[in-house]
Amino acid sequence: MSSFTRPADLRMLDNYRWELLSAFEFHVGEYPSADVIRVPVGTVTDLASVPRLLWALFPPHGRWAKAAIIHDYLYANAIGTKAYADRTFLEAMEVLGVSRFARTLMYWAVRIRGRGAY
């Protein structure tokens, strides 16, 4: 199964942006994997880009936050395709134990409304 290599070490820049203080990796598919996403130190993220109106149900810093960091990194750098970034987000949320309902809802939200550098 996919896996993360370490916890996300973050510093708050302001109310809506965070900076990664330690790099981490996500192995897509089986571990170890040939498909490894390396998120470097200094990566800036807003965690999950959830509309403010829904923060009570889906806060940006929820269980899915590490998956959102990977997704933001892939989107910002146009790594792979948008579909690859979105599938990786879904897979990472499963690894993190996000409920099927929440991960399916969040996956379809990024598939339909997600924007990146693609």
C-alpha positions as CSV (number, residue, x, y, z in Angstrom):
1,M,0.0,0.0,0.0
2,S,1.1,3.6,-0.5
3,S,2.8,5.4,2.3
4,F,4.2,8.6,3.7
5,T,7.7,8.8,4.9
6,R,7.3,11.3,7.8
7,P,4.9,13.7,9.4
8,A,4.2,17.1,7.9
9,D,6.2,19.7,9.8
10,L,4.6,23.1,9.1
11,R,4.9,26.7,10.1
12,M,1.9,29.1,9.8
13,L,2.7,32.0,7.5
14,D,-0.7,33.7,8.0
15,N,-4.3,32.6,8.6
16,Y,-4.5,30.6,5.4
17,R,-1.0,29.6,4.3
18,W,1.5,27.2,5.7
19,E,5.2,26.4,4.9
20,L,6.7,23.0,4.9
21,L,9.7,22.9,7.2
22,S,10.8,19.3,6.5
23,A,10.6,17.5,3.2
24,F,8.6,14.3,3.0
25,E,7.8,11.7,0.4
26,F,4.7,9.9,-0.7
27,H,5.1,6.5,-2.3
28,V,2.3,6.0,-4.8
29,G,1.2,2.4,-5.0
30,E,3.2,-0.2,-3.2
31,Y,6.0,0.7,-0.8
32,P,8.8,1.1,-1.9
33,S,7.6,2.5,-5.2
34,A,9.2,3.8,-8.3
35,D,6.5,6.5,-8.3
36,V,7.7,8.7,-5.4
37,I,6.4,12.3,-4.9
38,R,9.0,14.4,-3.0
39,V,7.6,17.5,-1.4
40,P,10.5,19.8,-0.7
41,V,11.1,22.1,2.2
42,G,9.6,25.6,1.6
43,T,6.5,24.3,-0.2
44,V,3.6,26.6,0.6
45,T,0.1,25.3,1.0
46,D,-3.3,26.3,2.2
47,L,-3.9,22.7,3.2
48,A,-7.3,21.6,1.9
49,S,-8.9,24.3,-0.3
50,V,-12.3,24.0,1.2
51,P,-14.8,26.9,0.9
52,R,-15.0,28.7,4.2
53,L,-18.8,28.0,4.5
54,L,-17.9,24.2,4.8
55,W,-15.1,24.5,7.3
56,A,-17.3,23.2,10.1
57,L,-17.7,19.9,8.3
58,F,-14.4,19.8,6.3
59,P,-11.7,22.0,8.0
60,P,-8.6,22.7,5.9
61,H,-6.5,21.0,8.6
62,G,-8.5,17.8,8.8
63,R,-7.2,14.2,8.6
64,W,-6.7,14.9,4.8
65,A,-4.2,17.7,5.3
66,K,-1.1,15.7,4.2
67,A,-2.9,14.5,1.1
68,A,-3.8,18.2,0.4
69,I,-0.2,19.2,0.7
70,I,0.8,16.7,-1.9
71,H,-2.1,17.7,-4.1
72,D,-1.2,21.4,-3.8
73,Y,2.4,20.6,-4.7
74,L,1.4,18.6,-7.8
75,Y,-1.0,21.3,-8.9
76,A,1.4,24.2,-8.4
77,N,4.2,22.4,-10.3
78,A,2.0,20.7,-13.0
79,I,3.5,17.4,-12.1
80,G,1.9,14.6,-14.2
81,T,-1.6,15.4,-15.3
82,K,-4.5,16.9,-13.4
83,A,-6.1,13.5,-13.3
84,Y,-2.9,12.0,-11.8
85,A,-2.8,14.7,-9.1
86,D,-6.4,14.1,-8.2
87,R,-6.1,10.3,-8.1
88,T,-3.0,10.7,-5.9
89,F,-5.0,12.9,-3.6
90,L,-7.7,10.2,-3.4
91,E,-5.1,7.5,-2.7
92,A,-3.3,9.6,-0.1
93,M,-6.6,10.3,1.7
94,E,-7.3,6.5,1.9
95,V,-3.8,5.9,3.4
96,L,-4.5,8.6,6.0
97,G,-7.8,6.9,7.0
98,V,-10.2,9.5,5.7
99,S,-13.7,8.1,5.5
100,R,-14.9,6.8,2.1
101,F,-17.7,9.5,2.1
102,A,-15.3,12.4,2.8
103,R,-12.6,11.3,0.4
104,T,-15.1,10.6,-2.4
105,L,-16.7,14.0,-1.9
106,M,-13.3,15.8,-1.8
107,Y,-12.0,13.9,-4.8
108,W,-15.0,14.9,-6.9
109,A,-14.7,18.4,-5.7
110,V,-11.1,18.7,-7.1
111,R,-12.0,16.8,-10.2
112,I,-14.8,19.2,-11.1
113,R,-13.5,22.5,-9.6
114,G,-9.7,22.0,-9.0
115,R,-7.4,24.4,-10.7
116,G,-3.7,24.1,-11.1
117,A,-0.8,25.1,-13.4
118,Y,-2.0,22.5,-16.1
